Amino acid sequence: MSRVIYLYTGPAEQARERAKLYEVGTRASFIHTTDKLSVVIKFISVVGKSDLDLNYPTIFIISDDVGDGSITAAERELDALVFEDIRTLLEEHYRHLNVLVYKESLLNMLEVRATVEKYHRLLKNRLLRMKTWAGLNNEEAVDCPMIYSMPNCLKMIMNTSDERSTMLREYILKINKAVNFEKLLSCSRPSFSFYQSAIGSWGFIAHELSCDESTVCAYAMFKHTLAQLPPSSPLMISNNDLMSFLFAIRDSYRGGNAFHNFRHAVDVLQATFYLLIRLGALPTPEGFSVDIEGVPTSVHQPTIPALLDAENCLTLLLASVGHDVGHPGLTNDFLAKFKAPLNTVFSSKAVLESFHSSWFKRCLRLHWPVFLQEPWNKLQTETILATDMASHFGYVKMIQGLVKTGQQLKDPSDVVVLMSIIIKCADISNVTRPLNVSSRWGIILTREFNEIAELSKHLSANSDIYPIVDPREEPHFPLTYQKAIEESPQLPKSQMFFISHFADAMFKEVAALIPEFAFMYEVLQANTKVWKSAIEPAAA
């Protein structure tokens, strides 16, 4: 299976005839034909909204005389870019599509089919893709340099010069000038107020939103925060540039991951946004709700001085939405156990988080480069690294120390501490969400862990995973926690394991340190009672 996109010049009828030959010659399952690069960009920009992995390469066939070579690269608008420009743009900015770019005059169908087959062997099923993304079959992947794997992404980062980054940034600006990204969205709710209400509730309905709707929610949160900056702030960004950035971020996530996908990123973003409002660091937006499913929660007067200004808030929200980009659906323990290449690169320390931070900075370099300057760059790095669960108990101990000594977070040096606490709470907030929402997160995390266990079993046994059939099913989510328990009877035990080992102490100490956040511990305690009661009858 492959997808072909043909960018042609000349008469449309002749192009359609050639397209038929290319469709047959490449054995493509789909071909899209156009004479404008802007149309190509619009077409491939909506691929990222799928809840399924890409299990095929995307073939781009580019006419030799496309664009306008008579003017300088800097003067060319998007539709005037020549072949070399287009190839660079596609290979560097649309790597998630597993791109194969060919000049039409050099096209060899036999070679194309052979290349597609090599990619297919690495992408055929979910376990193969996870193995490939982690770089655990590098010998086979040598012939597939355009695979969207972590080693290939890191190699791209290391090999991209400042000059090349500047050129890519210019391409992005041309795209943003030619493409209205808001018009590429397809949302079922006609009113923007629906999404404003959604982001203002701790019972955030992440699983009821499409990818496009999640994008709108993310956009609304960033717009609310940007509105707190002075118009002259260097961090300001236009509406379309912001939407283009969010499209790029969602493309960086892997839609087929059960848990660590764009939905999780927006959920963590929303939790961070909500906490910043409860803290008083951001003003209350329209549609914001303090109560959770009609149950009153504690409301406190601000106890922490205004440590976080609008720039800090924006920086933390960016780290939240980008904290898991490129996630392979695996764990640091898995990467260490099977000696994944990145484990060596990052010296076995916060491997995934270090990769996420590096890949996210590349996204910022192309879309929002001012955030690579200090102090924002350091703040983002430290807050993303704080999401490494290996550092969890260190943070709990630190918070306990602050509570025992009665020390308040009030000095400028405490900014990164407060930001790290917020993103850590947001990252594991699933167990503190209202029960029906929380149980859905528990279910999909179980699904992801089951995939990791299955791949681990095959790798340990050195068994062939190529014959495994890929079900290619859209995700489904139980409507209630009772339905979730029916689907996964072990869910109450797994939830209680995480709560008792990680969440309870964390949220208890955070509630003592920051009373504005006590509501999370209140909800956690209520959820704990239900999970315990579900375990006790089963044990009787």
C-alpha positions as CSV (number, residue, x, y, z in Angstrom):
1,M,0.0,0.0,0.0
2,S,1.2,3.5,-0.8
3,R,-0.3,6.9,-1.5
4,V,0.9,8.9,-4.5
5,I,0.7,12.7,-4.9
6,Y,1.5,14.0,-8.4
7,L,2.4,17.6,-8.8
8,Y,2.4,18.3,-12.6
9,T,2.8,21.1,-15.1
10,G,1.2,21.3,-18.6
11,P,-2.2,20.3,-19.8
12,A,-4.5,18.7,-17.2
13,E,-5.7,16.0,-19.5
14,Q,-2.2,14.8,-20.2
15,A,-1.4,14.9,-16.5
16,R,-4.4,12.7,-15.7
17,E,-3.3,10.1,-18.3
18,R,0.2,10.0,-16.7
19,A,-1.3,9.8,-13.3
20,K,-3.2,6.6,-14.3
21,L,0.1,5.1,-15.4
22,Y,1.8,6.1,-12.1
23,E,-1.1,4.7,-10.1
24,V,-0.7,1.3,-11.8
25,G,3.1,1.4,-11.9
26,T,3.5,2.2,-8.2
27,R,0.6,-0.1,-7.2
28,A,-0.8,2.8,-5.2
29,S,-4.0,2.5,-3.3
30,F,-4.7,6.2,-3.9
31,I,-3.4,9.0,-6.1
32,H,-4.0,12.8,-5.8
33,T,-3.2,15.0,-8.8
34,T,-2.7,18.8,-8.8
35,D,-0.7,21.5,-10.5
36,K,-0.3,23.7,-7.3
37,L,2.0,23.0,-4.4
38,S,-0.4,25.0,-2.1
39,V,-3.1,22.3,-2.9
40,V,-0.6,19.6,-2.0
41,I,0.1,21.3,1.3
42,K,-3.6,21.6,2.1
43,F,-4.1,17.9,1.2
44,I,-1.3,16.5,3.4
45,S,-2.1,18.9,6.3
46,V,-5.3,17.0,7.1
47,V,-3.6,13.6,7.3
48,G,-2.6,14.2,10.9
49,K,-6.1,14.2,12.2
50,S,-6.4,10.4,11.9
51,D,-6.5,8.1,14.9
52,L,-4.6,5.5,13.0
53,D,-0.8,5.1,12.3
54,L,0.4,5.7,8.7
55,N,1.3,2.1,7.6
56,Y,2.6,3.2,4.2
57,P,5.0,5.7,2.5
58,T,3.7,8.7,0.7
59,I,5.2,9.0,-2.8
60,F,5.5,12.5,-4.3
61,I,6.1,12.7,-8.1
62,I,7.2,16.2,-9.0
63,S,7.3,17.5,-12.6
64,D,10.7,18.6,-13.7
65,D,9.7,22.1,-14.7
66,V,7.5,22.9,-11.7
67,G,7.9,26.3,-10.1
68,D,9.8,29.4,-11.4
69,G,13.6,29.0,-11.6
70,S,14.0,32.5,-13.1
71,I,13.7,34.2,-9.8
72,T,15.6,33.8,-6.6
73,A,14.5,31.4,-3.9
74,A,13.7,34.3,-1.5
75,E,11.4,35.9,-4.1
76,R,9.5,32.7,-4.9
77,E,6.0,32.3,-3.4
78,L,4.9,28.8,-2.4
79,D,3.5,27.8,-5.8
80,A,6.7,29.0,-7.5
81,L,9.1,26.8,-5.5
82,V,11.2,24.5,-7.7
83,F,11.9,20.8,-7.3
84,E,14.9,21.1,-4.9
85,D,12.9,23.5,-2.7
86,I,9.9,21.2,-2.7
87,R,12.0,18.1,-1.9
88,T,13.7,19.8,1.1
89,L,10.3,21.1,2.4
90,L,8.6,17.7,2.2
91,E,11.5,15.6,3.5
92,E,12.2,18.0,6.4
93,H,8.8,19.2,7.5
94,Y,6.5,16.4,6.5
95,R,8.7,13.5,7.7
96,H,5.8,12.0,9.6
97,L,4.4,11.0,6.2
98,N,7.4,8.7,5.4
99,V,7.9,10.7,2.3
100,L,9.5,9.5,-0.9
101,V,10.1,12.4,-3.4
102,Y,10.9,11.7,-7.1
103,K,11.6,14.0,-10.0
104,E,9.3,12.9,-12.8
105,S,12.0,12.4,-15.5
106,L,14.1,10.2,-13.2
107,L,11.2,8.0,-12.2
108,N,11.8,4.2,-12.3
109,M,8.7,2.2,-11.4
110,L,10.6,-1.0,-10.6
111,E,12.8,0.9,-8.2
112,V,9.9,2.7,-6.6
113,R,8.0,-0.5,-6.0
114,A,11.1,-2.1,-4.5
115,T,11.5,0.9,-2.2
116,V,7.9,0.8,-1.2
117,E,8.2,-2.9,-0.3
118,K,11.1,-2.1,2.0
119,Y,9.1,0.5,3.8
120,H,6.1,-1.8,4.0
121,R,8.2,-4.4,5.8
122,L,8.9,-1.9,8.5
123,L,5.4,-0.4,8.7
124,K,3.1,-3.4,8.0
125,N,1.7,-3.8,11.5
126,R,1.6,-2.0,14.8
127,L,4.3,-4.0,16.5
128,L,6.7,-3.5,13.5
129,R,6.0,0.2,13.6
130,M,6.8,0.5,17.3
131,K,10.0,-1.5,16.8
132,T,10.9,0.7,13.8
133,W,10.2,4.0,15.6
134,A,12.5,3.0,18.5
135,G,15.3,2.1,16.0
136,L,15.4,-1.6,17.0
137,N,15.7,-2.8,13.4
138,N,18.3,-0.3,12.1
139,E,19.9,-2.8,9.7
140,E,16.6,-3.0,7.7
141,A,15.9,0.7,8.2
142,V,19.2,1.8,6.6
143,D,17.5,1.6,3.2
144,C,14.5,3.6,4.5
145,P,16.0,6.9,5.6
146,M,12.6,8.7,5.4
147,I,10.9,6.5,8.0
148,Y,9.6,8.7,10.8
149,S,11.7,7.0,13.5
150,M,13.3,8.5,16.5
151,P,16.9,7.8,15.3
152,N,16.1,9.4,11.9
153,C,14.5,12.5,13.6
154,L,17.5,12.9,15.8
155,K,19.8,12.6,12.9
156,M,17.9,15.3,11.1
157,I,18.2,17.6,14.1
158,M,22.0,17.0,14.3
159,N,22.5,17.5,10.5
160,T,20.4,20.7,10.2
161,S,22.6,23.8,9.9
162,D,21.5,27.3,11.0
163,E,21.4,28.2,7.3
164,R,19.1,25.3,6.5
165,S,16.9,26.1,9.4
166,T,16.5,29.6,8.2
167,M,15.6,28.3,4.7
168,L,13.0,26.0,6.2
169,R,11.6,28.8,8.3
170,E,11.1,30.8,5.1
171,Y,9.2,27.9,3.5
172,I,6.9,27.8,6.5
173,L,6.2,31.5,6.2
174,K,5.4,31.0,2.5
175,I,3.0,28.2,3.5
176,N,1.3,30.3,6.2
177,K,0.8,33.1,3.6
178,A,-0.8,30.7,1.1
179,V,-2.8,28.4,3.3
180,N,-5.6,29.3,5.6
181,F,-5.4,26.5,8.2
182,E,-8.6,27.3,10.0
183,K,-10.5,26.4,6.8
184,L,-8.9,23.0,6.8
185,L,-10.7,22.1,10.1
186,S,-13.9,20.1,10.1
187,C,-15.8,20.5,13.4
188,S,-19.2,19.0,14.2
189,R,-20.1,21.7,16.8
190,P,-20.9,25.0,15.0
191,S,-20.5,27.2,18.1
192,F,-17.1,28.3,19.4
193,S,-18.7,28.7,22.8
194,F,-18.9,24.9,23.1
195,Y,-15.1,24.6,23.0
196,Q,-14.7,27.5,25.4
197,S,-16.9,25.6,27.9
198,A,-15.0,22.4,27.2
199,I,-11.6,23.9,28.1
200,G,-13.1,25.6,31.2
201,S,-14.1,22.3,32.8
202,W,-12.0,19.9,34.9
203,G,-14.1,17.2,33.4
204,F,-12.5,17.9,30.0
205,I,-14.2,15.6,27.4
206,A,-11.0,14.8,25.5
207,H,-12.4,11.4,24.2
208,E,-15.5,13.0,22.8
209,L,-13.6,15.4,20.6
210,S,-12.3,14.8,17.1
211,C,-8.7,15.7,16.3
212,D,-9.8,18.9,14.6
213,E,-11.9,19.8,17.7
214,S,-9.0,19.1,19.9
215,T,-7.0,21.5,17.7
216,V,-9.7,24.2,18.1
217,C,-9.5,23.7,21.9
218,A,-5.7,24.1,21.9
219,Y,-6.1,27.2,19.7
220,A,-8.6,28.7,22.1
221,M,-6.3,28.2,25.1
222,F,-3.3,29.8,23.4
223,K,-5.4,32.7,22.1
224,H,-6.7,33.4,25.7
225,T,-3.1,33.4,26.9
226,L,-1.7,35.5,24.1
227,A,-4.4,38.1,24.8
228,Q,-2.7,38.8,28.1
229,L,0.5,39.9,26.4
230,P,1.1,43.4,25.2
231,P,0.7,43.8,21.4
232,S,4.3,44.6,21.1
233,S,5.5,41.4,22.9
234,P,8.1,39.5,20.8
235,L,6.1,36.3,21.6
236,M,3.0,37.4,19.7
237,I,2.0,35.3,16.7
238,S,-0.7,35.7,14.1
239,N,-3.8,33.6,14.2
240,N,-2.9,31.6,11.1
241,D,0.7,31.1,12.2
242,L,-0.6,29.8,15.5
243,M,-2.9,27.3,13.7
244,S,-0.1,26.3,11.4
245,F,2.0,25.5,14.5
246,L,-0.7,23.4,16.0
247,F,-1.1,21.4,12.8
248,A,2.6,20.8,12.9
249,I,2.5,19.7,16.5
250,R,-0.4,17.2,15.9
251,D,1.5,15.8,12.9
252,S,4.4,15.2,15.3
253,Y,2.4,12.8,17.4
254,R,1.5,9.3,16.3
255,G,-2.3,8.9,16.0
256,G,-2.3,5.2,16.5
257,N,-0.8,5.3,20.0
258,A,-3.5,4.3,22.4
259,F,-2.5,6.9,25.0
260,H,0.5,9.0,24.1
261,N,-1.1,10.9,21.1
262,F,-2.3,14.4,20.3
263,R,-5.4,13.8,22.5
264,H,-3.1,13.3,25.5
265,A,-1.1,16.4,24.6
266,V,-4.2,18.6,24.4
267,D,-5.5,17.0,27.7
268,V,-2.2,17.9,29.5
269,L,-2.4,21.4,27.9
270,Q,-6.0,21.8,29.2
271,A,-5.0,20.6,32.7
272,T,-2.1,23.1,32.7
273,F,-4.4,25.9,31.5
274,Y,-7.1,25.1,34.1
275,L,-4.5,25.0,36.9
276,L,-3.0,28.4,35.8
277,I,-6.5,29.9,36.0
278,R,-7.2,28.3,39.5
279,L,-3.8,29.8,40.6
280,G,-4.8,33.2,39.3
281,A,-1.9,33.4,36.8
282,L,-4.4,33.7,34.0
283,P,-7.8,35.5,34.1
284,T,-10.9,33.4,34.1
285,P,-12.2,32.9,30.6
286,E,-15.9,32.7,29.6
287,G,-17.4,29.3,30.3
288,F,-14.9,28.5,33.1
289,S,-16.4,26.1,35.8
290,V,-15.0,25.6,39.3
291,D,-17.4,22.8,40.2
292,I,-16.8,19.4,38.7
293,E,-19.9,17.5,37.5
294,G,-22.0,19.6,39.9
295,V,-19.9,18.7,43.0
296,P,-18.5,21.7,44.8
297,T,-14.8,21.8,45.2
298,S,-12.6,23.9,47.5
299,V,-12.0,27.5,46.5
300,H,-9.1,29.3,48.0
301,Q,-7.8,32.8,47.9
302,P,-4.4,33.0,46.1
303,T,-1.6,32.0,48.4
304,I,1.3,32.3,46.0
305,P,2.5,35.7,44.8
306,A,2.2,36.4,41.1
307,L,5.2,34.4,40.2
308,L,4.0,33.4,36.8
309,D,3.4,36.2,34.3
310,A,1.7,35.8,30.9
311,E,5.1,34.9,29.2
312,N,5.7,32.1,31.8
313,C,2.1,30.8,31.3
314,L,2.6,30.8,27.5
315,T,5.9,29.0,27.9
316,L,4.4,26.4,30.1
317,L,1.4,25.8,27.8
318,L,3.8,25.3,24.9
319,A,5.8,22.7,26.9
320,S,2.5,21.0,27.8
321,V,1.3,20.5,24.2
322,G,4.8,19.5,23.0
323,H,6.0,17.4,26.0
324,D,5.5,14.0,24.2
325,V,6.0,14.8,20.5
326,G,7.3,11.8,18.5
327,H,6.4,9.4,21.3
328,P,6.8,5.8,20.1
329,G,4.2,4.3,22.4
330,L,7.0,2.7,24.5
331,T,8.6,3.4,27.8
332,N,12.1,4.4,28.9
333,D,12.4,1.0,30.7
334,F,11.6,-0.8,27.4
335,L,14.2,1.3,25.5
336,A,16.8,0.5,28.1
337,K,16.0,-3.2,28.2
338,F,16.3,-3.7,24.4
339,K,19.2,-1.2,24.1
340,A,17.5,1.2,21.7
341,P,20.0,3.6,20.0
342,L,18.6,6.7,21.7
343,N,19.4,5.1,25.1
344,T,23.1,5.5,24.3
345,V,22.7,9.0,22.9
346,F,21.0,10.3,26.0
347,S,23.1,8.1,28.4
348,S,20.0,6.3,29.7
349,K,18.7,9.4,31.4
350,A,15.2,10.7,30.6
351,V,15.6,9.2,27.1
352,L,12.1,9.9,25.8
353,E,11.8,13.2,27.5
354,S,15.1,14.3,26.1
355,F,14.0,13.3,22.6
356,H,10.7,15.0,23.0
357,S,12.4,18.2,24.1
358,S,14.8,18.1,21.1
359,W,12.1,17.4,18.5
360,F,9.8,20.0,20.0
361,K,12.6,22.6,19.8
362,R,12.9,21.8,16.1
363,C,9.2,22.5,15.7
364,L,9.6,25.8,17.5
365,R,12.6,26.7,15.3
366,L,10.4,26.5,12.3
367,H,7.2,27.9,13.7
368,W,7.9,30.0,16.8
369,P,11.6,30.5,16.9
370,V,11.6,33.3,19.5
371,F,11.0,30.6,22.1
372,L,14.5,29.2,21.5
373,Q,15.8,32.4,23.2
374,E,16.4,32.6,26.9
375,P,14.8,32.4,29.4
376,W,12.0,30.6,27.6
377,N,14.2,27.9,26.1
378,K,15.6,26.8,29.4
379,L,12.2,26.9,31.1
380,Q,10.7,24.6,28.4
381,T,13.5,22.2,28.6
382,E,13.4,21.8,32.4
383,T,9.6,21.5,32.5
384,I,9.5,18.8,29.8
385,L,12.2,16.9,31.5
386,A,10.2,17.1,34.7
387,T,7.6,14.8,33.2
388,D,10.1,11.9,33.4
389,M,8.5,9.5,35.9
390,A,12.0,8.5,37.1
391,S,12.2,11.9,38.8
392,H,8.7,11.6,40.3
393,F,9.7,10.7,43.8
394,G,12.4,13.4,43.9
395,Y,9.7,16.0,43.2
396,V,7.4,14.5,45.9
397,K,10.3,14.6,48.4
398,M,11.0,18.2,47.4
399,I,7.4,19.3,47.8
400,Q,7.2,17.5,51.2
401,G,10.3,19.5,52.3
402,L,8.7,22.8,51.3
403,V,5.5,21.9,53.2
404,K,7.3,20.8,56.3
405,T,9.4,24.0,56.5
406,G,6.5,26.2,55.6
407,Q,8.4,27.6,52.7
408,Q,6.4,29.5,50.1
409,L,7.1,29.6,46.4
410,K,7.6,33.4,46.1
411,D,11.1,34.1,44.8
412,P,11.9,34.4,41.0
413,S,14.1,31.3,41.5
414,D,11.0,29.4,42.3
415,V,9.4,30.0,38.9
416,V,10.8,26.8,37.3
417,V,9.8,24.8,40.5
418,L,6.2,26.0,40.3
419,M,6.1,25.4,36.5
420,S,7.5,21.9,36.9
421,I,5.0,21.0,39.6
422,I,2.1,22.2,37.4
423,I,3.1,20.2,34.4
424,K,3.8,17.1,36.5
425,C,0.3,17.4,38.0
426,A,-1.2,17.9,34.5
427,D,0.7,15.0,33.0
428,I,-0.7,12.5,35.6
429,S,-4.0,14.3,36.1
430,N,-6.0,11.5,34.6
431,V,-6.6,9.8,37.9
432,T,-7.9,13.1,39.4
433,R,-10.4,13.8,36.6
434,P,-14.1,12.9,37.2
435,L,-14.5,9.2,37.3
436,N,-16.1,8.6,33.9
437,V,-13.3,10.6,32.3
438,S,-10.6,9.1,34.4
439,S,-11.7,5.5,33.6
440,R,-11.3,6.1,29.9
441,W,-7.7,7.2,30.4
442,G,-7.1,4.1,32.5
443,I,-8.5,1.9,29.7
444,I,-6.4,3.3,26.9
445,L,-3.2,3.4,29.0
446,T,-3.9,-0.3,29.7
447,R,-4.2,-0.9,25.9
448,E,-0.8,0.8,25.3
449,F,0.9,-1.2,28.1
450,N,-0.5,-4.4,26.6
451,E,1.1,-3.5,23.2
452,I,4.4,-2.9,25.0
453,A,4.2,-6.2,26.8
454,E,3.4,-8.0,23.5
455,L,6.3,-6.5,21.6
456,S,8.6,-7.2,24.6
457,K,7.5,-10.8,24.5
458,H,8.2,-11.2,20.8
459,L,11.6,-9.5,21.0
460,S,12.7,-11.5,24.0
461,A,11.7,-14.7,22.1
462,N,13.3,-13.4,18.9
463,S,10.1,-14.3,17.1
464,D,9.0,-13.0,13.7
465,I,6.4,-10.3,14.0
466,Y,6.0,-9.6,10.3
467,P,3.1,-12.1,9.8
468,I,1.0,-10.5,12.5
469,V,-2.2,-9.0,11.1
470,D,-2.8,-5.3,11.8
471,P,-6.5,-4.8,12.9
472,R,-6.5,-1.1,11.9
473,E,-9.4,-0.3,14.3
474,E,-10.5,3.2,15.3
475,P,-10.3,3.7,19.1
476,H,-13.4,3.2,21.2
477,F,-14.0,4.6,24.7
478,P,-16.4,3.2,27.3
479,L,-19.1,5.8,28.3
480,T,-19.0,5.1,32.0
481,Y,-16.6,3.7,34.6
482,Q,-18.9,0.7,35.0
483,K,-18.5,-0.1,31.3
484,A,-14.8,0.4,31.6
485,I,-14.6,-2.2,34.3
486,E,-16.7,-4.6,32.2
487,E,-14.1,-4.2,29.4
488,S,-11.1,-4.5,31.7
489,P,-11.9,-6.2,35.0
490,Q,-8.4,-5.4,36.2
491,L,-8.8,-1.7,35.8
492,P,-9.7,-0.9,39.4
493,K,-6.5,-2.7,40.6
494,S,-4.3,-0.9,38.0
495,Q,-5.8,2.4,38.9
496,M,-5.2,1.8,42.6
497,F,-1.6,0.7,41.9
498,F,-0.9,4.0,40.2
499,I,-2.8,6.0,42.8
500,S,-1.2,4.3,45.8
501,H,2.4,4.3,44.4
502,F,2.5,7.6,42.6
503,A,-0.5,9.9,42.6
504,D,-1.8,10.0,46.2
505,A,1.4,11.3,47.8
506,M,2.0,13.7,45.0
507,F,-1.5,15.4,45.0
508,K,-1.7,15.3,48.8
509,E,1.5,17.3,49.2
510,V,0.7,19.6,46.3
511,A,-2.7,20.4,48.0
512,A,-0.8,21.3,51.2
513,L,1.7,23.5,49.3
514,I,-0.8,25.1,46.9
515,P,-4.3,25.1,48.3
516,E,-5.7,26.3,45.0
517,F,-4.9,22.8,43.7
518,A,-6.6,21.0,46.6
519,F,-9.5,20.1,44.4
520,M,-7.5,17.5,42.5
521,Y,-6.8,15.6,45.7
522,E,-10.5,15.8,46.7
523,V,-11.5,14.2,43.4
524,L,-8.7,11.7,43.7
525,Q,-10.0,10.6,47.1
526,A,-13.5,10.2,45.8
527,N,-12.3,8.1,42.8
528,T,-10.2,6.0,45.2
529,K,-13.3,5.0,47.2
530,V,-15.0,3.8,44.0
531,W,-11.9,1.8,42.8
532,K,-11.5,0.2,46.2
533,S,-15.2,-0.7,46.4
534,A,-14.9,-2.3,42.9
535,I,-11.9,-4.4,44.1
536,E,-13.4,-5.6,47.4
537,P,-16.5,-7.5,45.9
538,A,-14.2,-9.2,43.4
539,A,-11.9,-10.3,46.2
540,A,-14.7,-11.6,48.3
